[in-house]
Each structure stands twice: as structure tokens, then as C-alpha cells.
Amino acid sequence: MTSRPFSSFVLAHSPVEFTGMKFTPDGKYILLSTTGENVFLIDSFSGELKQTYTGFVNANQLPLEASFTPDGQ
């Protein structure tokens, strides 16, 4: 049996390039930055989409940057 440290997930969303990945301080969630107009929050263990942050105007498809505060908010 091969043990892997990470799981793979498929995020069902329109084609978008992911440009960044940040974990919450407790490791429960991952914040995925894109070159689109959305940032995604997913569960680190199940891959379940928890939140989509929208409303970013990004016509030039520049990499968006997102992060958490030290308290995970």
C-alpha cells in the first residue's frame, strides 16, 4: 500500500488558471488564486468547494493574489 501525503481534487468550474495556493494556519482550508475573476476556498481534506469570492474585474487576466490573516480569517 502506498501512502500519499496529499489528495487530488477536481474543481468543477469554468476553465481557469490557478496561480496561487495558500493554506489556513490550521490547515483545514486552501485558498486558490486564479487569473480569472474568482478566488476559491476549498476544504483541504475533501476538496469540497466552500466559498467562491467573486466581483474582481480582471480583464487582462493577471494573477490575483489572496491570503489569510494570522488568525485564519
Protein Blocks (a to p, Z undefined) as FASTA:
>chain_A
ZZdfbdcddddddddddfbdcddfklpaccdddfblbdcdddfklopafbdcehiacfko
pacdddddfkoZZ
